[in-house]
Amino acid sequence: MNFHVISHTHWDREWHQTYQQYRVKLVRFMDELIQLLDNSPKYTSFMLDGQTIVLEDYLEIKPNQRESIAKLVREGRLLIGPWYIQPDEFIPSGESLIRNLLIGQQIANEFGMAMKIGYLPDSFGQAAQIPQVLNGFGIHHALFWRGITNEETEKTEFWWEGPDGSKVFTTHLPLGYGNGRMLSANLDQNLKIIDDNMNDLNKMLTSPNLLLMCGFDQRSAVKELPEIVEELNRHFSSQGLDYSIKISQLMDYFTAVKKETENLETIAGEFRKGKNMRVHVSIASTRLDLKKENFEVQNLYEKYLEPLNSMSLLLGNSYDNAIINKGWKYTLQNHAHDSICNVCTDATHKEMELRYQFAKQIGQTLQNDTTADLIDKIQFDYNKGNPLVVFNTLGHKRSNIADAVLQLKSKHFAITDSAGNHVPYQIVETKQENLNDKQIEIGVKNEDHFVWTTHIKFLAEMNGFGYKTFYLKENESTEHDSSLVYQDGVFSNDYFQAEVQPNGSLAVKEHSTGRIFSSLNVFEEGGNAGDEYDFSPPREDEIITTKDSAPEISVVHNGPVFATVRIVHTLHFPVDSDVNGRSKEFRVSTIESFVTVNRHEDRIDIRTVIDNTVKNHRIRALFETGLKAGTHIADQQFGTIRRDNVLPQVEYWEEENWEEKYYPIYPQQKFVDVSDEKNGLSIFNKGLPQYEILSGQEPTIALTLLCGTDYMGNQDLVDRPGRRSGLHVETPDSSLIGKYEMEYSIVPYSGGSTRAEIGRKSNEYVTPLLAIPVYHQSETAMVKDQNEFFKIDNPHMAISAVKKCENDDSIIVRIYNTTDQVLPLVKASVNPEFFNKIELVDLNEILISEADERIQLNHNEIGINDVASNEIFTLKISK
């Protein structure tokens, strides 16, 4: 038997202490580690937790140690990367996971080379797309701890397969990443550690190789490890045991196992079962305010900042990748598994909020500057009126409502496209303002400049990734459709009728089939006796719903383009909850929803504002589908995943002493969808990453809107018995007292979700068109007032990134299959005025040398046959 001792640490950058508090310890730890490795040649290897951010954090304090670290990395004695930071795998977007590895490997390459193993020791469950993401970086091995059970495999090794067919050779750690952490100078103790590991793991091993992970959270290297190994080898030899123990590396272990192992089983999908170790299945509900911030920052960078900078680069302007990646780093620093899951102290969460603000400040400033530079390159026809430029940062043809804020001399105007066709619009709000009030006065008093500031919504049809100019003609009028979207309590458009019920819920009739979906957007409130790690109900809960509510209902906007209705519920909630029950004292809270229907879109958009006045409770929006279905789909990174509505483990988790309850509460990206292939209902969201499926085979979707708790960790929860997770530390900010806003949308449809193009529609929902009015003529204008740079002709493919290549001025376009179905043929094209070369690269933006027979690349066209479920392609386009 070969025992591979992996000397390592697991470094939580922040958790129950803040980043700076942990950094003080990090500096001491790194000083000692460098000295140890320099002075002890027999200490052949130490693994630095698979994340390179610890090097950044350390070298900011001790820059003189850079060459010492580089020398150890080049020698293969200090193993770094491949991640920038150890991520949660479910809440960050797919593009964030890619940037995490991209930046992590860039940093590692400055010192030597990144470890080519997808090391994920402590993530709270494993996402299904990890194999494809790792393969895209040339990583073909993975190691993790949480989420898998003997229901999936009885062995420690297996092939983990992604939905597209990508595979990684995988080891899971049944005893965690610290099964050898207690190795010491005490021989008897060390022998017991080895015996215990043999007894626990022997039947699970696929080869005569066993991992001993000698490290733990914030744990320094065991200085005596070479001597411990030598003593153990002498002992085994003296006993005549065929045991060999060495300080090893994970890749050495994988190589040894592969030599001995054949016919490993292949397992596909995600791993989220908390049988042997908790994955905290309900963790996505904590601090939804910060999770919404995360969504907004990701969306800013992925869907606006980088695509707009790419357009600007193509028109001759600069693209500052360094400052953009700085914003990405602030965002990724919040994606550590403890951080983005929000199982930290209030002080740590405040620092997360600051990093989101830093990322937003960088992103929004760059976006404003970039769009101004971009617009200066466009030659407008001012004879047609004042320009209004609309940007489509998605890759497909779309027809959506756009928002614009105009500043005109007249209250009356018409909107036309470049061909002179009138475009319907509706005024949201108009007011007179003095622009002098918004300008700094230096030395002299500015002259008054009065304008009408008018917020409008209008229909914009776009052909692909690019921009289009509309024109504003002042003192002219447009003949609008005289019919109103909302009449007699009913929203109507070409797709459905949605009636506001007396209790504030919605009943929707889908036109093509006549199917009626009722009891949509009913609010449910219940106690939360859990903690930051998990929602858990009181033993005696009291559930309050709006099924019998009598809310205030009023019309806010109503016109030919859109209508908005305001629905206000005034509710009385128990002021607190604990593990036994709920308080007998009540306090008033309000739930205010603004329901908007656009004539030209098949969605019902809802903005809900909760004025939360009580602690330790959860509020969800419920949507009865009325359908019969055993499964549903949800948006995951780069596509969809199909999940069960009923989990049998609900019936036996307690009997088998699971660490936590396993039930159909799931993470999501942009949507959850239930369909019976005749009719379907999707619920889109903006930064609401958790839902639960209720009622099993006749599913109701429960979307978590707010979940408050006042402690990091508690013991003996109903859904998580026994020891606490984290510390018993008060976290009053996690109670979320105050006003919180959330956005989501209801999409009824006929046919299956693929036919209904739910993936495309969800991208349109979270990525509205960007409309910018232009008030000045540029002297550098030279390009036409409409351009499509890139276009996808398949409605089931989507863009996840348009950015400058890290290595040159080419443009990277990343596309993916939004469905769990094979697409027979995908076509896309590039504008030959800007591109004549298309290449296929990996996620590391390195040219793929092996030809894929499915792909045909011409000078301006792309054809891909048989695109697999959720498959990702990265294109490098240039001229």
N, C-alpha and C positions, 0 to 999 in steps of 0.2 A: 504494500500500500504506500502510495506517495502522498505526503501531506504538503500542500502548497500554502505556506504562511504568507499572507498578504499584509504587509505593514502599511497602515493607512490611517487617515483621520476622516471623520465626517464633520464638515465645518458648516454649521448653520450660521449664515452671515448675520442674521438677526432672528430673534424669536422672543424668548422671555426677557432678553436684554436687547438693547438697541445695537445698531451697526457699530457705532463708535465704541460702545462698551465691549463688544466682542472683538473689535479691532485691536484694542489694547492687548487682549489675550493672543490675538493672531500674531502680532509683532513679536511677542515673546516666544510663541510657538515656532515661528519661522526662524528666528535667530538660533534657537536651540537645534532645530532640525538641520539647518545648513552646517552648523558647527559639528553636529553628530556625523553627518555624511562625509564631511571633509576629513574628519579625524579617524573615522572607522571604515577602512576599505572593505571589511567583511560585511558591512551593512550595505548590501548590494542593491536594495530597491525600497522606495517609499512611494505610495500612491497618494496624490494630493486631491482626492475626492472627486476627480473627474470634472473639475470646474476651474477655469483660469482666472476668475475674478479675484480669487485670494491673492494672486500675484500682483494684480493692479493695486489692491488695497494695501498690500505690504510694501510694494516698491514706491508708493506715494510717500511713505514715511522713511523708507531705507533705500533710496535709489542707488546707492553705492553697492548694493548687493545683487544688482542685475546680472553682472557677468558670472558671479558665483552660482547663481541659479541656472543660467544658460549652460555653464559647464556641466553641472549635474544632469541637466536634461539631455544634453548631447551624449553624455556617457550612458544614458539609459537608466540612471539610478534614481532620478526624480521623474515620476510619471505625471503628466499634466494633460488637461483637456479630456474629452473633446468639447464639453459644454463651456459656455461663458459662465452660467450659473445653474446649479441643480434645479431643474424646473418641476413645477406641477405639470402634469401631462394633459389635463382636461380643460382647464380654464383658458390658458393662453391660446391665441389663434394659431393656425397651422403656420402662417408666415412668421409668427413670433418664435416658434420652435426652430424654424429654419435659421432665422437671424441669430438665435442663441448659439447654434452650432457654427454658423458662418463666422461670427465674431469670435467665438471661443477658439476656433482653429486658427484664425488670423493671429490672435495673441500667442497661441502656442507656437506657431511657426516662427515668431520672433525669437524664441528661445531654442528651438530645435524642431520637435515634431509632436503633434497631438497623439495621445493614446487612441488607437482605433477600436475602441470598445464603447458601446452605448451603455455606459455605467449609470444606473438609476437606482441607487441603494435604498432610497427612503421616500420616493414619490408615492402619493396616496392612490395607488392603483395604476394600471398600465393601459395607455390608449391604443386603440387598434391600428392607428396609422404610424406608430413608431417604427416598425420594420421598414416601411417605404422611405421615411425620412432618413433613417440611418443609412440605408442602401444608397440614397442620393448623395451621401458624403463619403462613399466608399467604405462604410463601416458595416461589417457582416457578422458581428458578435454583439451580444447584449447580456447584461446581468442585472437582475432586480430582486427585490424582496417581496413586496406586498402584492396581494390580490389574487394569487393563484392557489388552488387547493388540490387535494387528491381527486376531486371531481373532474378536473381537467387532466391531470397526469399524476402518476405515482413516482415519477422520476425527477431527478434534478436537472436533466438536460432534455432539450427538445428543439425542434425547428419552429420558430414563431413566424407565422405568415400574416402579412398584411392583406387588406381587401383587394389589392391589385395583383397579388401573387408574390410580392417581395418577401424574402425570407432572411432571418438572422438566426445564427446558431446561438441558442440561449441557455443560460444557467440561471436558475432561481435559487434563492438563499432561504431554505425552509427555517433556518435558525437565525436569520438576520445577518447584518453586516458586522456583528461583534461576537461571533461564536468562538473566537480565539483571543478576545480582548484581555482575558485574565491571565494570559501567559506571563510568568514571572520567574524569579530566581528559585522558586520553590518547586523542586522536581516532582514531589508527590502531587501537588496541585496541578501541574502541567500534565501529568499522566492521567489524572482524573478528567481533565478537559478533553484529552484525546479519546479516552474511553467513552465519555459521554457523547461526543460527536459521532464516534463509530456506532454506538448503540442506536442513536437517533437517526442517523443518515444511511447506515450500511445498506438497507434494503432499497433506498432511493437512488443510490449511485449507479451511474451507467458505465463506470470504468473504475479501475483501482487508483483513483485520484480523488482527493478530498480537499476542499478549500477551508483554511482556517483564517478567518478575517480578524487580524490582530489590530483592532482600532475601534473607536466609537466616537460619539459626539464630543467635539472640542477636545479630543484626546491627543496628547503628545505621543511621539514615537516611544516605544519601549526600548530604552537604550541598551539593555542587556540582551537583545534578541539574538544576535549572532552566537553568544555564549549559551543561551537557552537552547538554540537549535543544535549546537555541537553536543551539549550534554544529553539531549534527547536521543540523538543518533548513537552516541556511545552506549546509552542504556538499552536501546533496541537491539544493538549488535550483541551486547553482552547477554541478552535474553534469547538470542537466536531468532528474533522476529524480523520478518522481511518488511520492515518499515523504513521509509526514507523521508526525512523532513528537511525542507529547505526554505530560505527566504526566496519567494518567487514573485512572478508577475502574472496578472490575469491572462495575458496572451500565452504565457508558458503553460498555464493550466488548460486553456482551450486547446492548444496544440496537442498536449498529452491526451486529453479526453478524446479528441478526434481520431487519434491513432488507434484507440482501443474500442471505439464505439461504432456500431453499424445499425442501420434501420431505426433511427430515432423517429418517434412519432412527430407529426406535424399538428400544431394547434393554432387556430386562427382566432382573431377577435381581440376584445378587450378583457382585462382581468380586474375585477372589482369586488371580489368576495372577501369578506372579513372573517373567515373561519379561524385561521391560525394567527393572524395579525391584522389589526384594524386598518381599514382603508378609509374609514369615516365617509360612508356613502352619501351622507347628507351635508357634507362640508361646504358645498357650493352655495349654501344659503346665508353664510355668515358675512357681515359687512357688505351688503349688496350696494351700498353707496360707493365703496372703493372698487368693487368689481365693475360697476358702471363706468367709473373713471378709467379703468383699464380698457374697457371696450372703446370708449371715446378716443383714447390716445392711440390705440392700435388702428382704429378706423381712420384717424387723421393721417397717420403715416402711410398706411397701406393703400388707402383708397383716394387720397387727395395729394398729400405732400410729394411723395415719390412720383406718382404719375404726372402731376403738373410740372414738376422739375424735369421730368423726361421730355415732355412736350417742349418746354422752354429750351432745353439743350438742343433739341432737333431744330429749333428756330434760330440757333446761334448763340444762345446765352450760356452761362456757366452753370455747373451742377456741383454744389459743395457737399460731397459725400461725407467728409469728415464731421461736419456739424450735424448732418442728418443722423449719422451713426452714433453721435453723442446723445441725441434724443432717444435713439433706440436703446442705448445702454441704460439710461435712466428708467426706461420702461421695463427692460429685461431684469433689472435689479429687483423689481417688484414681483418677478415671476418665480422666485424661489418657492419651493413647495410650502414652507410655513408662511411665507409672506402673502402670496396671492390667495392662499386658502384662508388667510386672516385669522390665524390661531396665535396671535401675538399680543403683546401688551399695547395699551393705548398709545404709549410713547412711540413704539415702533410703528404703529399704524399712522401716526401723525407724520413720521418721516416718509412713509410710503406716499402719503398724500402730497408731500412737498415734491417728491420725485416726479409724480404725475404732473404737477404744476410746472416743474422745470421742462419736462418733455413737451407739454402743451405750449409753453411760452416759446420754445425753440421752433416747434412745428408751425404754430400759427403765424409767427413773425416771418419765417421763411416762406410760407405759403403766400402771405400777402405780398412780399417782395417779388416772389417768383411770378405770380399772376400779373403783377404790374409790368415786369420785364417782358413777359410773354405777350401781353396785349400791345406793348409798344412796338412789337414786330409785325403786327397785323395791319394791313391796309384796308381801311373801311371806306364805304361809299356814303359819305355824309349827306348826299342828296336824298338818300332814303330815310334819314332821320338820325337820331342819336343811337349809337351801337349798344346792344345788350348781348354780351358774349356768354354762351352756355357751354360748359365743359362736361363731357361724358367720360368718366374715368373707368367705366366698364367696357368690355370689349365687344358687346353685341349691339344690334339695333334695338332701340328702346323708345317707347312713347310714354312719358311720365310728366307729372305735374312738377314744375319748378317754382321755387320761391325767389323773389328778387325784391330788394329795397331800392327804390328810385328816388332821386332828388331832381325834381323838374320845376320849371317856372310855372307850369300850368297843372291844374288838377285833372285836365282832360287830355287824353292821349289815346293813340291806337298802337298796337303792336303788329308788325308784319314780319314775315320771313324775307330772305334775300330776293325771292321772286315776287314780292309784293302781296302775297296772300295774307289776309288778316288772321291773327291768332287769337283765340278766345282767352280772356283772362278775367280775374275777379279781384277786387280790392279787399284786402284784409283790414287795413287801417291806413288812414291818411291824416297828416297834421302838418301845419306850417312851422318851419324852424328857421333860425338865423344861423347860417354857417359860421358867422363871425364868432359865435360862442364856442366853436370847436377848434379855433385856431389860436396859436400862441401869438401874443402881441409883443414885438421887440422894438422898442424905441418909438413906435408910432401906434396910433389907434387904428385898427382895421375898419374898413367900411362894412356897413351892414350888407348882408347877402341873404335875402329871404328866398326859400324854396319850399316846395311841397314835398315832404318826405312820405312816400307812398309804398306800403308793403303790398305786393301782389302775388297771386298764384296764377300760372299760365301753363298751357300745354306745350311741351317741347318734344319734337320728334327728332331723334338722333340716329345716325347710321352706324357708328362704331366708336372706337377709342379716338377721341379728338375733340374738336370744338366747332361751333356753328354760331353765326351772328344773326340776331334778330334786330329789328330797328324800331325805335320809338318815335312816333310822329305826334308832337305836341299840338294841342288845340284841334285834334281830330277825334273822331269817335269810331267805335267798332260796333257793328250790329251783333248783339249777343243773343243766344238762345234765351227766350223769355221764361222757360220752365225752370222751376226751382228743384234742387236736389232733394230737399226735405219738405214734405207736405203731409199734414194730418198725422204727424207722429211716425212717418215712414220715410227712410232714405231710399231713393230709387236711382239706379243707373242701368246700363246695358247688361250688367252681370247678375245683379241680385236686387232684392228688396230687403231692407233691414228695419224692423220695427222696434222702437223703444217700448219695452213693457212697463207697466205701472211700477214694478219693483226695481226698475233701472237696468234690468238685463236686456239682452237683444235676442230677437227671433229673426232668423235670416232665411229667406227663400231664394235658392239658387235657380236662376232662370232656365238653364238648359235642361234640367231634369225635374224641376219642381220640388226638389228635396228641401225640407224645412229643418234647419238646425235651431233648436230653442235652448233657453237657459244658458246663454253665452255671456260671460263676464259677470257671473255671480261671485260675490266676495265671501270668503270664509276666514274666520279668525279663530284661533285656538291657542292654548297655552304652550309655552316652550320651557320645559324643565331640563334642557340640555345645557350645552356650553358652546364655546366657539368652534369646537371640533364637530359637533353633531347636534342636530335637532333631536329632541326626545320629548314625548308628551308627558304630562302629569298622569299619575295613576287614575285620578278622577278628573277628567278634562271637562271643560264646558265649551262647546263649539257654538259660535255665533255666526250667522250667515245673513245675507241680504235677500234671501228668498222671499221673505215676508216684509221687506222694507218698503217704506213710502218716501222715496227721495224727492228732493226738489229737482225738477226738470225744466230746463230753459234753453232757448235757441240763442246761440252766440253769433253764428254766421249762417247765412243761407243765400244761395245764389245759383247761377247756372253752371259754375265750375265745381264748387264744393259747398258742403254744409257742415257745421259743427254744433253739437248739442252738449250742454253741460249737465251732468248728473251728480248731485251731491247727497251722499248718505251721511247722516249724523247718527253715530253709534255709541253705545256704552260698553266699554270693555273692562274686565277685572284689572285692577291696577298692577297686579303681580301674579306670578305663578311659581310653584316649587314642585318637587318630585311627587308630592302627595295630591296637590290640587291647586285651585285657583282662589284668589282673594275674593272676599265677599264685598269688598269696596270697589265701586266702579267709577270710571272717569270717561268724559266725552272725548271722542276722536272723530275726525271727519275723513271720508274717502271721496275725493272729487275727481270725476272722470270727464274728459273732453273727448267725445266720440266724433270722428271726422270721416266723411265719405266723399271721395272725389268722383265726379261723373266719369272720368276716363280711366279709372283704375279699379281693379277687382279686389280691393282690400278695404277693411274697416279699421282705420287707425285709431288707437286709443292712447291718450296721455293721462295717466292717473297720478294724482297728488295725494299722498297720505300725510295727514297731520297727526303724527304719532305721539300719544301722551302717556303711554303705559310701558311697563317693562316685561321682558320674558314672555313674548308671544310671537305668533307667526300669522301673517296675512297672505292669502293666496287668491288668485283669480281662477275660477272654475269654468270649464267649457265642456258641456255635455255634447258628445259627438253624435249620440243616437245610433251609432254604427255597430256592427258586430265584427270584431277583428281580434285575433289572438296576438298580433304583433303590431308594431308601429315603427316609424323611422324618425331619426333625429339628425340634425346637422352636426357633423363632427369636423375636425380639421380636414379640409380637402374632400368634401363629399358627405355622404350619409352613412348611417349605421342602422341596421335593423335590430330591434330589441323586443323582448317578450313583455307582454302586458301583465302576465302573472308569473311570479317566481316561486317554484315549489319550496324553496328553502325557507320561505316565510313560515311554513308549517313545522319545520323541525330544527331551526337554528338554535332554539333554546335547549331542546332535548340533546343536541349534539355539542352543547357548550361552545357555540361560536363566540368569537370576541364581540360581535355586534350583530344586530338584526340586518338581514339582507332582504330588501324589498324593492319594488320598482320605482325608486326615486333616482333620477339620472341627471348627469350633466349634459349640456347642449351648447352649441355655438349660436346659430341664428334662428333655428326653428325646431319645432316638434310637429309631427304630422301623423294623422290617423286616416286610413282609407280602407274601403272594402272593394276597391277597384271599380265600383260604380259611382261612388261619391267619396269625397274626402274633405277633411278640415285641417288646415294648418294654422298654427299660432306662431307668428314671427315675434322676435324680441330684439331690443337694443340693450345688450348688457345684462340680461337676466338669465344666468347660466343654469338654473335648476328647474326641473319639472318632475311631477309624479303622475303615474297613470293609476287612476282609481277605477273601481268597478270592473276590473278584469276584462272579460270578453266583450263588454259593452262600455268601452272606455270613456272616462271623463279625464280631460287634461287639467291638471292642477299646476298653475304657474306661480312660483314663489315670488312675491313682490317685496316683502319685508319680513325679516326674522331677527328679533332682538334677544340678546342674552347679556348678562352682566358679569360673567366669569369666564376666564380662559378655560379652566378645566374643573369638572365636577365628578364626584364618584357616584357609583351605583345608579346609573340612569336606567330608565325602563327599557330603552332600546340598545343600551350599551352597559351591561352589568359590570360590577367589579371596580377595578382601579380606575383612577382618572387618567385622562390624557393631558399632557401639559401640567402646568402648575395651578393651584387654587388661588389665582390672582384676580382681583376685581378688574373688570374692564367696562366701566360705565359708558364709554363711547360706543361700545357694541350694542347698547340698548337701543340706539338709533332714535332717541327722543328728538322730535322736531319734524320739519316738513321734508319729505322725500318724494322725488318725482321719478316715474318710470314710464317707458313707452313699449307698446307691443301692438300687434295687429292680427286681425282675424281674416283668414282667407278660405272661404268655402269654394268648392269646385266639383266638377264632374269628372269621372274617370280616375285613373291612378295618379300618384304624385309625379311620376315621370312625364306622363302626358300633360299634366297641368303645369309643368315647368316650374315647380316650386323652388328649385335651387336658384334659377335665374331671378325669380320674383323676390326671393328673400334678399339677394344681393342688391336689387333695385331699392328695396325698402331701407336697408341700412346705408345705402350710398346714394342719397338724392343728387340730382343734377345740381351743378354749381353755376349760378347765374350772376354775372358781374356787369353792371352798367359802365359805360365809358363816357367821360366828359371832356376829353382833350384829344387833340390830334398829335400824333407822334411824327417826328422828323425821320425816324429810322424805319418806319413801316415799309415792308416789302413783300409780305406773303399774303395770300388771299384770305378772305374772311370766313372761309370754311375749309376744314381739313379733317380727314379721317386717316390716322396713322396706321391703325391696325384694326382688323375686324375678324370676329369669329362668326362663322355661319351656322354653327350648331347651337341650338338653344340650351343644350344640356352641359355645355362647356362654359367655364368661367375663368376670368383672370384673377389671380391672387396677388400678383406683383407686376409692376412696370417700374423699373429702376435702372440707373446707370450700372454697368458692370463694375465690379470691384477692381478689375485689372486694367480696363481701358475705357474708351468713350462709347463703346457699343451699348445697346439697350437690351436689358434682360426682360423678357416677357414670360411669366410663369402661368400656365393654364392647367386646368384639372377638370375631370369628369365629376359633375355635381351629384351624380346618381350612383346607386349600387347595381346598375345594369351595364352590360357591355354595349358600347356605341359602335355600330358597324363602320361608320365613316364620319370623320370630323374634318371640316375644311376651314381654313383661315387664310387671310391674305394681308400683305403689308403694302403700304403706299410706295410705289417705285420712285416717286420724287425724293424720298428720304432713305430708302433701303434698296439694296440689290443683293444682299447676302444674308442667308439664314443658316444658322448652325444650331445643333442640338448640344446642350451642355448639361452637366449634372447640377445638383443643388449647390455645390461649391463653385459653380460657374466655370468649371473646367471642361474643355471640349471632350465629348464622348467619342472615342475612336472607333468603337465597335458599331457597325451598321445595324440599324433596326429596320428589318425588311418591311415593317408596317408603315414606315414614314417616307413620304416623298417630299423633298424640299426643292422648289424651283426658285428663281430669283425673287419672286414676290408672292408665291403661293405655297401653302402647306397642306398636305393631305395625310391623314393618319387613319389607318384601318384598325378595326377591332380594339378600340380603346377600352381598357379594363376598368372594372368598378373602381371608382375613386382614384384613378391613375393620374399622376402628375407629369407634366412635360415642361422643361425649361428651355426656352429659345433665346438665342443670342442673335440679334439682328443689327445689321450695320451697312455702311456704304463704303 
